[in-house]
Amino acid sequence: MDLKKTNAPISSVTYDRNVIDEPTGNIYEAISVISRRAEQINTDIRRELVDKLEEFATFNDSLEEIFENKEQIEVSKFYEKLPKPHALAVQEWLNDKIYYRNTEDDANEA
């Protein structure tokens, strides 16, 4: 997922319930799928941020020296300005980019 090219809103937005639950026919099921995707997105973003910040880590036991690295601050600010994971997940849901399936339906077919 390219976080720079996303058009998810940064602030809260009200969505039409009928549009959200249209693919599943059940608002609770749709919210469940969106929330699971938001957790995945959050994990990916967190992992990426930690990997980038580890590049700046200094393994030094001295408390006297604290370095402010401008690049590290820029990376942190970039991630702070991103849309929240739930907004990204809702945007993916509305654009039909999330694959989901109902396991109960699969069990009934077998």
C-alpha positions in Angstrom: 0.0 0.0 0.0 1.4 3.4 -1.0 0.6 5.7 1.9 1.5 8.8 -0.1 -1.1 8.2 -2.8 -4.1 7.5 -0.6 -7.1 9.8 -0.7 -8.5 8.7 2.7 -9.8 11.6 4.8 -7.6 12.8 7.7 -10.5 13.9 9.8 -13.8 12.2 10.7 -16.3 11.7 7.8 -19.9 10.5 8.0 -20.7 7.7 5.5 -24.0 6.4 4.3 -24.8 3.2 6.1 -26.4 1.7 3.0 -23.2 2.2 1.0 -21.1 0.6 3.7 -23.2 -2.5 4.2 -24.1 -3.0 0.5 -21.5 -5.7 -0.3 -22.4 -7.9 2.7 -26.0 -6.9 3.3 -25.2 -6.7 7.0 -23.7 -3.6 8.7 -22.1 -5.6 11.5 -20.4 -7.9 9.1 -19.1 -5.0 7.0 -17.8 -3.2 10.1 -16.1 -6.4 11.2 -14.3 -6.8 7.9 -13.3 -3.1 8.0 -12.0 -3.4 11.5 -9.9 -6.4 10.8 -8.4 -4.6 7.8 -7.7 -1.6 9.9 -5.8 -3.8 12.4 -3.7 -5.2 9.5 -2.9 -1.7 8.2 -2.0 -0.5 11.7 0.4 -3.4 12.1 2.0 -2.7 8.7 2.4 1.0 9.4 3.8 0.4 12.9 6.3 -2.2 11.6 7.4 0.2 8.8 7.8 3.1 11.3 9.9 1.0 13.7 12.1 -0.2 10.9 12.8 3.3 9.8 13.4 4.6 13.3 15.8 1.8 14.0 18.2 3.3 11.4 18.6 6.3 13.7 18.9 4.3 17.0 22.1 4.9 18.9 23.0 2.2 21.4 24.6 4.3 24.0 24.1 4.0 27.7 24.9 7.6 28.4 21.9 9.7 29.4 23.9 12.9 29.1 23.9 12.9 25.3 20.6 13.1 23.5 20.8 13.7 19.8 18.0 15.4 17.8 18.2 14.0 14.3 16.3 16.1 11.7 15.7 13.1 9.5 14.2 11.1 12.4 11.9 14.0 13.2 10.8 14.2 9.5 10.0 10.5 9.5 8.0 10.8 12.7 6.1 13.9 11.3 5.2 12.0 8.1 3.7 9.2 10.0 1.8 11.5 12.3 0.2 13.3 9.3 -1.1 10.0 7.8 -4.8 9.2 7.8 -5.7 6.8 10.6 -5.8 3.1 9.8 -9.6 2.9 10.1 -10.0 5.7 7.5 -7.6 3.8 5.2 -9.6 0.6 5.7 -13.0 2.3 5.0 -11.5 3.9 1.9 -10.3 0.4 0.7 -13.8 -1.0 1.5 -15.6 1.7 -0.5 -13.2 1.1 -3.5 -13.8 -2.7 -3.4 -10.1 -3.4 -2.6 -10.8 -5.7 0.3 -11.3 -9.4 -0.4 -13.6 -11.1 2.2 -15.5 -14.3 2.4 -18.0 -15.8 4.8 -16.7 -19.0 6.2 -20.2 -20.1 7.2 -21.3 -20.0 3.6 -18.2 -22.1 2.7 -19.2 -24.7 5.3 -22.8 -24.9 4.0 -21.6 -25.6 0.4 -19.4 -28.5 1.5 
